[in-house]
Amino acid sequence: MGPPAAIVCHGVGVNARTQCAHYHSERDIIAIKFKCCDAFYACIQCHNETVGHVPIVWGKAERGTEAILCGHCHHTLSIAKYFACSSACPQCQAAFNPGCANHYDLYFEM
């Protein structure tokens, strides 16, 4: 068996680091798997512009789900691990945008 298939990050103008047309600073490098689609999107705007349904947030009981993708090293993190280290990837230490915390309620039950 070969290596696992690369994870696809959906969205508008998404590059290899998961930056998109909406969020593209040096620190905007995480993608989130949407529960409703079981697919990674660069941001909620990317999701909403490319699918025809309202997103479903991850519940508190689902914090163990691998739903965060680091766009720098392509390592996945559980929601709980992301919350615990939201300033940088624990795998590669690439800095994450601290402003993402302002939008947690769009993706996660808080």
Secondary structure, DSSP 8 states (H G I E B T S, - for coil): --------EESSS--TTS--SS--STT--EEEEETTTTEEESSHHHHHHHSSS----B-GGGTTSEEEEETTT--EEEHHHHHHTTTB-TTT--B--GGGGGGHHHHB--
